[in-house]
C-alpha cells in the first residue's frame, strides 16, 4: 500500500535543514568579522614608499625607476585634496 507522509512528519526535517543553513551563515559572518578585526588595516604587495632603480641592459639607455606611493600603489603619490586621480 502507498504511504503518504503527512506534513507533521516532513516539517521537522525542513526545520532541521533551515536551522543548519542559518547556523552555517551565522558562523560565516562571525568568522568574517573576526578575521577583519584581527587582520592588519591594509595589505600591500609592495611596501609603501618603496623605490628601486634598474640599470639598463646593453643597447638600452637611461635608468628605469620603479616607485610605490604611500598607498602601496605603483606610481606617484595621489593628491588627497583632489577627489579624482585624473582630470
Buried (B, 14 or more C-beta within 10 A) or exposed (E): EEEEEEEEEEEEEEEEEEEEEEEEEEEEEEEEEEEEEEEEEEEEEBEEEBEEEEEEEEEEEEEEEEBBBEEBBEEEEEEEEEEEEEE
